[in-house]
Every structure is written in C-alpha cells, then in structure tokens.
Amino acid sequence: MRALLIIAALAALTGIGVAFSINYATRYIDQPGPLASEKIVFIAPGMGVRTMGEHLKSEQVIAQPYAFMAFTRLWGVTGRLKAGEYAFAPGVSLRNVIVKLVQGDVFARNVTIPEGLTSFEIAAIVNAAPVMSGNIAIPPPEGSIMPDTYAYIRNDDRAKLLEEAQRAMNDTLSDLWEKRAPGLPFSTPQEALVLASIVEKETRLAPERTRVAGVYINRLRKNMMLQSDPTVIYAITKGTSRIDRVLYQHLEVDSPYNTYRNTGLPPTPICAPGRASIEAVLNPEVNDYLFFVADGQGGHIFAKTMAEQEVNVAKYRVIQRQERAAAAAAKEAVETPAP
C-alpha cells in the first residue's frame, strides 16, 4: 500500500502515468478516513509535515502519513499548514484534513460568564477555562465585564479574553446610555451600571427588572436609602463569598456599600449586570412603588406605602417559617434511622 501511494504520487509529480495517478489519487484522497468518532487533535507550532502526518496517523485521523506528505507537496501547500487545535469529524477524508489545516479552521472553545457574578467569581471561571495561557491574579474592576459567551482557541491569553469582555461592556453601556429616558436621578454611565448591578442581584425575572428599577429610581428621587440586601452582602463579602440570608446584625455593618445606612448609590457595582438590567435602569417602569419583598415563588410583591409593605413582609415571613419547618422535617426524616 505504501509503495503504491509513493508510485502514484511520483507519477503525478513527474507526469508519468497521468491517467492512472489522477484517477487513483482522486479516489484515495476523497474516500472516508479511519477516524471512528469526532476527535480534537492539537498540531503544535513548528511541527514539520512528516511529523504532522505521523501525528495525524497516531490519532487515527488519516491512514497513511506518506500520502499526507505526498499530496501536500503536490498541491504546494506544505508551508501553509497551520498549527492549532482541530476538530475532525468521523471518517474525514484526507482532502478535508489538508484543507482544514491550510485554512486554519481551528477548533473554537467557549467560556460563559453568567449575569450577576462578581469579578472574583468571573476570574475563577476564566482561570478554569481549559488550554488557555496566563492567569488572572487580580480580578478586574467590579462590573467591568459584560456577561456573555466568549469564544477562544487553544493557548489564547486569559487576560486578552477579559479585555474583550471589558470592551463589550463599555460598548454596551455607551450604546444604551444614548437611549436612556430623560430625567433619571444619576448623571453618568457608571452610576447607571452601579444601579443595574443592584437590579441584577435583586431579581432574575425578566418582567420584573424594569419595575424593580422603577422602585429604586423613585427612592433615589426622594433621597431615600435603597435598602438593598445584595449591597449588604457585598459590604460583608466583597464579592468573594456568599451569604444565604441577611440577618439584622448584617444591616449595621459600617460600609459605603451598606444601603441600609447610606443614601444614594454604592461606590462601585456589586456584580456584572447583563444587558437587560442595564436597559431596565436606563428605561425603568414609571410607577409609584417604593417597596418590594419576595413572594416566596421566586418573584416579588410591590407596595406604594410602608403600611402595605409591612403586610406583605408579614405574609412572606409566614412563608419563610413554613419553608424552614418543612426543611427541618425533611432533614430529620433523612437523619432518623429506620427501626
């Protein structure tokens, strides 16, 4: 087989047996290869054509490294084969292998940065992304990263990916700032970003975002404290850990992020808000609500007066007690040994 391939290639190169060589070469280069299932193969920089062919053979992508060498030379593409990580489909033909390497059609990986994460959490996700280079030792400024899914290839720099995500946030904020509603109680895009981060943490329900934003806009206009639990959590943790439940003693923490003790906005965002939360803050619902509390179903109940709020809070506390009792009963049932 090896000798036949060499003869065919030499015949094509020298013009001897043209009809035979063209017919054989066409059939051979387009027939399905040996690869049984999709595989990702890394072609290292500096790898020569012979080593490349042998590597592809060892990975079962191609059957014969000599055929790979012969056809790349025949087509004059030996110097155009690009290093990188490639995804090969089952049965990929030799022709398609060579074309993929010439085009540099490398395998793209993805890293997803969800909405509402702190810079500490985002840095951890990016540092955990496989086969990237570099390390994020210092998290980026809070709120500077645009939550999204970002593509990268093997050996891409993690710092460069974060720079791309920061440009995306700057571009998004700049674009939405130009479309903001008039008369908002803040004057800079950064202030809008701070409020958007609070809205992001307060609700994940899309229909509620503009309403929650409207509540905070109303409170800012009245110079009322925002009294947002997520800001208290950030005041305590600085975004490096989580607190499941805010207690009364937490509300007394001395921090500019504690909106139970300070009027106005915190000094920085408390997380990375998504586009929808930024849009909600810049075009909030026009309402008369000044308060809201969880409804126990994942949403919130809104109120215009403190009296209404106190009724809603009392209802929610009943739900909380029922949930804790049910959780305690379930835990006891699991821990109690059967007779």
C-alpha positions in Angstrom: 0.0 0.0 0.0 2.8 2.4 1.0 4.7 1.6 -2.2 1.6 2.1 -4.3 0.9 5.5 -2.8 4.5 6.6 -3.4 4.4 5.4 -7.0 1.1 7.2 -7.6 2.4 10.4 -6.1 5.7 10.2 -8.0 3.8 9.5 -11.2 1.6 12.6 -10.6 4.7 14.7 -9.9 6.7 13.5 -12.9 3.8 13.3 -15.4 4.3 9.5 -15.8 1.1 7.5 -15.8 -1.0 10.7 -15.6 -4.4 9.0 -16.1 -3.6 6.3 -13.5 -2.3 8.7 -11.0 -5.1 11.2 -11.3 -7.8 8.5 -11.1 -6.1 6.8 -8.1 -5.3 10.0 -6.3 -8.8 11.4 -6.7 -10.4 8.2 -5.3 -7.9 7.9 -2.5 -8.0 11.4 -1.2 -11.7 11.6 -1.1 -12.5 8.2 0.5 -13.5 8.1 4.1 -10.7 8.1 6.6 -10.2 5.7 9.6 -11.5 8.1 12.3 -14.4 6.4 14.1 -15.6 9.3 16.2 -15.1 13.0 16.4 -11.7 13.9 17.8 -9.9 17.1 18.7 -6.2 17.0 17.7 -3.5 19.6 18.5 -1.0 20.4 15.8 1.9 22.0 17.7 3.7 25.1 16.3 6.9 24.1 14.4 5.7 20.7 13.6 7.1 19.6 10.2 5.0 17.9 7.5 6.4 14.5 8.2 5.8 14.8 12.0 2.4 16.2 11.3 1.4 13.3 9.1 2.7 10.8 11.7 0.8 12.6 14.4 -2.4 12.5 12.5 -1.8 8.8 11.8 -1.3 8.1 15.5 -4.5 9.9 16.3 -6.3 7.7 13.7 -7.3 10.8 11.6 -5.5 9.5 8.5 -4.4 6.1 7.3 -1.0 6.9 5.7 1.4 9.8 6.7 3.2 9.3 3.3 0.0 10.1 1.4 -0.4 13.2 3.5 3.1 14.3 2.7 2.8 13.5 -1.0 -0.5 15.4 -1.5 0.6 18.5 0.5 3.7 18.7 -1.7 1.8 18.0 -4.9 -0.6 20.9 -4.1 2.3 23.2 -2.9 0.7 23.8 0.5 3.4 22.3 2.7 4.4 25.7 4.1 0.8 26.8 4.5 -0.3 24.1 7.1 -1.2 25.9 10.3 -0.7 24.9 13.8 -3.6 24.8 16.2 -6.3 22.6 17.7 -8.6 21.0 15.1 -11.9 19.1 15.4 -12.1 16.2 12.9 -15.4 14.6 12.1 -15.7 10.8 11.9 -14.5 9.4 8.5 -12.9 12.7 7.5 -11.2 12.4 4.1 -7.6 13.2 3.5 -8.6 16.1 1.3 -10.7 17.6 4.0 -7.9 17.2 6.6 -5.4 19.0 4.4 -8.0 21.8 3.5 -8.8 22.3 7.2 -5.1 22.7 8.1 -4.4 25.1 5.2 -7.4 27.2 6.1 -6.5 27.2 9.8 -10.0 26.2 10.6 -9.2 25.7 14.3 -11.5 24.4 17.0 -13.1 27.2 18.9 -13.9 26.7 22.6 -16.3 28.8 24.6 -16.3 30.2 28.1 -19.6 31.5 29.5 -19.8 34.4 32.0 -23.3 34.5 33.5 -25.0 37.6 34.6 -24.8 38.7 38.3 -21.3 37.3 39.1 -18.7 39.3 41.0 -15.3 39.9 39.5 -13.8 37.4 41.9 -16.2 34.7 40.5 -15.6 35.7 36.9 -11.8 35.5 37.4 -12.3 32.0 38.8 -14.3 30.9 35.7 -11.8 32.3 33.3 -8.9 30.8 35.2 -10.7 27.4 35.0 -11.2 27.6 31.2 -9.0 24.7 29.7 -6.0 25.1 27.5 -5.7 28.8 27.8 -2.5 30.7 28.7 -1.8 33.1 31.5 -3.6 33.5 34.8 -5.9 36.2 36.3 -4.2 37.0 39.5 -6.1 40.2 40.2 -9.8 40.3 39.4 -10.9 43.1 37.0 -12.8 46.1 38.4 -16.2 45.2 39.7 -18.9 45.5 37.0 -16.5 46.0 34.1 -17.1 42.6 32.5 -20.0 42.1 30.0 -21.7 38.7 30.8 -21.8 36.6 27.6 -20.3 33.6 26.0 -16.8 34.2 24.5 -15.0 32.0 22.0 -11.3 31.3 22.3 -8.8 28.9 20.9 -6.0 26.8 22.5 -3.3 29.0 24.1 -5.3 32.2 23.9 -4.4 34.6 26.7 -6.9 34.8 29.6 -6.1 38.4 30.1 -7.0 39.1 26.4 -10.3 37.4 26.8 -11.2 39.7 29.8 -10.1 42.7 27.8 -12.6 41.7 25.1 -15.3 41.3 27.7 -14.5 44.7 29.1 -14.7 46.3 25.6 -18.1 44.6 25.2 -19.3 46.2 28.5 -18.0 49.6 27.5 -19.7 49.4 24.1 -23.0 48.1 25.5 -23.1 50.8 28.2 -22.2 53.5 25.7 -24.9 52.4 23.3 -27.7 52.1 25.9 -26.7 55.3 27.6 -27.6 57.2 24.4 -31.1 55.7 24.5 -31.8 56.5 28.2 -35.1 58.0 29.4 -34.9 61.7 30.4 -34.8 62.9 34.0 -33.0 60.0 35.6 -31.6 60.7 39.1 -28.0 59.9 38.1 -25.7 61.6 35.6 -23.1 59.2 34.5 -23.0 55.7 32.8 -21.0 54.4 35.7 -23.8 55.3 38.1 -26.3 53.5 35.8 -24.0 50.5 35.9 -24.0 50.5 39.7 -27.8 50.6 39.9 -28.0 47.9 37.2 -25.8 45.6 39.3 -28.3 46.0 42.2 -31.3 45.3 40.0 -29.4 42.2 38.6 -28.9 40.9 42.1 -32.5 41.7 43.2 -34.4 39.8 40.5 -33.7 37.3 37.8 -37.3 37.5 36.4 -37.2 39.5 33.1 -40.7 41.0 33.6 -39.7 42.4 37.0 -36.5 44.2 36.0 -38.0 47.5 34.9 -40.4 47.5 37.9 -37.6 46.9 40.4 -35.5 49.6 38.6 -38.5 51.9 38.9 -38.7 51.4 42.6 -35.0 52.3 43.1 -35.4 55.3 40.8 -38.3 56.5 42.9 -36.3 56.1 46.1 -33.3 57.9 44.7 -35.5 60.8 43.7 -36.9 61.0 47.2 -33.4 60.7 48.7 -34.4 57.5 50.5 -32.0 54.8 51.3 -32.1 52.0 48.8 -32.1 49.3 51.5 -31.0 46.6 49.2 -30.0 43.3 50.8 -27.4 42.4 48.0 -25.5 45.5 48.8 -25.2 44.5 52.4 -24.0 41.1 51.4 -21.3 42.7 49.2 -20.3 45.0 52.0 -19.5 41.9 54.1 -18.1 39.6 51.5 -16.6 42.0 48.9 -17.9 39.5 46.3 -15.5 36.7 47.4 -18.2 34.5 49.1 -21.9 34.2 49.6 -24.4 34.7 52.4 -27.6 32.8 52.2 -29.6 35.1 54.5 -29.2 38.6 55.6 -29.6 39.0 59.4 -30.4 42.1 61.4 -26.8 42.4 62.6 -25.7 42.5 59.0 -27.7 45.7 58.4 -25.4 47.5 60.9 -22.1 46.8 59.1 -20.2 50.0 58.6 -19.5 50.2 54.8 -20.3 52.6 52.0 -21.9 49.6 50.2 -24.5 49.2 53.0 -27.5 50.9 51.6 -29.4 50.4 54.9 -27.0 53.0 56.4 -26.2 55.3 53.4 -28.3 57.2 51.0 -27.5 57.2 47.3 -25.6 54.6 45.3 -22.7 52.4 46.5 -19.3 53.5 45.2 -19.0 50.7 42.6 -21.2 48.0 41.1 -21.7 44.9 43.2 -21.6 42.4 40.3 -21.6 42.3 36.5 -25.1 43.1 35.3 -26.4 41.8 32.0 -27.7 44.0 29.1 -31.3 43.6 30.2 -30.6 45.0 33.7 -28.8 48.0 32.2 -31.7 48.6 29.8 -34.1 48.4 32.7 -32.3 51.0 34.8 -31.9 53.4 31.8 -35.6 52.9 30.8 -37.4 52.0 34.0 -41.1 51.4 34.5 -42.8 54.6 35.6 -44.7 53.6 38.8 -45.4 54.8 42.4 -43.9 51.8 44.1 -41.3 52.4 46.9 -41.0 48.9 48.4 -41.0 45.3 47.4 -40.5 42.0 49.2 -40.1 38.4 48.0 -43.4 36.5 47.4 -42.0 33.0 48.1 -42.4 31.9 44.5 -39.3 33.5 43.0 -40.8 36.9 42.4 -41.7 40.0 44.4 -44.8 41.8 45.8 -44.6 45.6 45.3 -46.0 48.3 47.6 -46.6 52.1 47.5 -46.7 52.7 51.2 -45.0 51.4 54.3 -48.3 50.0 55.6 -48.7 47.9 52.5 -45.1 46.8 52.8 -45.5 45.7 56.4 -48.5 43.5 55.4 -46.5 41.9 52.6 -43.5 41.3 54.8 -45.7 39.6 57.4 -47.0 37.3 54.7 -43.6 36.5 53.5 -42.3 35.7 57.0 -45.1 33.1 57.3 -43.9 31.5 54.1 -40.4 31.6 55.4 -41.4 29.8 58.6 -43.3 27.2 56.7 -40.3 26.6 54.4 -37.9 26.2 57.3 -40.2 23.9 59.2 -40.6 21.7 56.1 -36.8 21.7 55.5 -36.2 20.7 59.2 -38.7 17.9 59.0 -37.2 16.6 55.8 -33.7 16.7 57.3 -34.9 14.9 60.4 -36.6 12.2 58.3 -33.3 11.6 56.4 -31.2 11.5 59.6 -33.5 9.3 61.7 -32.6 5.7 61.2 -35.3 3.2 60.3 -36.4 0.9 63.1 
